[in-house]
Amino acid sequence: MTTVATSRLPAGEPVLTTDVIGTDFGLPLVRPSRTTRGSRVRVVRSRCRAHGGVVVWFTDGTKTPPIHGRTAWIVAGPGPQEPTAGAAAPTPPG
């Protein structure tokens, strides 16, 4: 299980988050997941400094409340249907 700090979270990184925990001006709020169980994979769109900390925006329209301190994110690995980087895709029979 690989983790990355919020300060080093690049755009395009798939990370594990909780389900929606509330809203902020109509936008759904999520938090970093602490475990792989019951979490959702979301792709980081961007992060920006806010008055209360750092806000992370995701490609599905969700965001985090301002995050303080040293928050770590669990990086989502490739799923069972996705080939790993450098692996050859299977050829169809025939």
C-alpha positions in Angstrom: 0.0 0.0 0.0 1.6 3.2 -1.2 0.9 6.6 0.3 1.6 10.1 -0.8 1.4 13.3 1.2 -1.1 16.0 0.2 1.7 18.4 -0.5 3.1 16.0 -3.2 -0.2 14.9 -4.6 0.0 15.2 -8.4 -2.9 15.8 -10.8 -4.1 12.5 -12.4 -3.2 10.4 -9.3 -5.9 7.8 -8.4 -6.4 7.8 -4.6 -8.8 6.2 -2.1 -11.4 8.4 -0.5 -14.5 8.0 1.7 -18.0 8.2 0.4 -19.6 11.7 0.4 -19.7 13.1 4.0 -21.5 16.3 3.3 -21.7 19.3 1.0 -20.1 22.7 0.7 -22.1 25.2 -1.4 -23.7 22.2 -3.2 -20.4 20.4 -3.9 -20.0 16.9 -2.4 -17.3 16.6 0.2 -15.0 13.6 0.7 -12.0 12.8 3.0 -9.0 10.6 2.5 -9.7 7.0 3.3 -7.7 5.3 6.1 -8.3 1.8 4.7 -8.9 0.1 1.4 -12.1 -1.5 2.7 -15.3 0.5 1.8 -13.3 3.2 0.0 -13.8 4.8 -3.5 -11.2 5.5 -6.1 -11.1 9.1 -7.2 -8.7 10.8 -9.6 -7.1 14.1 -8.4 -7.8 17.1 -10.7 -5.9 19.7 -8.7 -5.1 20.9 -5.2 -4.9 24.4 -3.9 -4.1 26.3 -0.7 -7.1 27.7 1.1 -7.5 29.7 4.2 -8.0 26.7 6.4 -5.5 24.3 4.7 -5.3 22.5 1.4 -8.3 21.6 -0.7 -8.1 18.7 -3.2 -10.5 18.7 -6.2 -11.3 15.4 -8.0 -12.4 14.8 -11.6 -15.8 13.6 -10.6 -16.7 17.0 -9.1 -16.1 16.2 -5.4 -13.6 18.0 -3.2 -12.2 17.8 0.3 -12.8 20.2 3.1 -9.6 22.1 4.0 -7.0 19.6 5.1 -4.5 20.6 7.8 -1.2 19.0 8.7 0.4 15.9 7.3 -2.4 14.1 5.6 -1.4 11.0 3.6 -3.5 9.5 0.7 -3.5 5.8 -0.2 -2.7 5.5 -3.9 -5.1 3.2 -5.7 -3.2 0.5 -7.7 -4.4 -0.8 -11.0 -7.7 -2.8 -10.8 -7.9 -6.5 -11.7 -9.1 -5.6 -15.3 -6.3 -3.1 -15.9 -2.9 -4.2 -17.1 0.0 -3.0 -15.1 2.5 -0.6 -16.7 4.9 -2.4 -19.0 2.8 -5.6 -19.1 1.8 -6.9 -22.5 -1.9 -7.0 -23.2 -3.3 -10.5 -23.9 -3.9 -11.3 -27.5 -7.3 -12.6 -28.5 -7.4 -16.3 -29.7 -7.7 -16.9 -33.3 
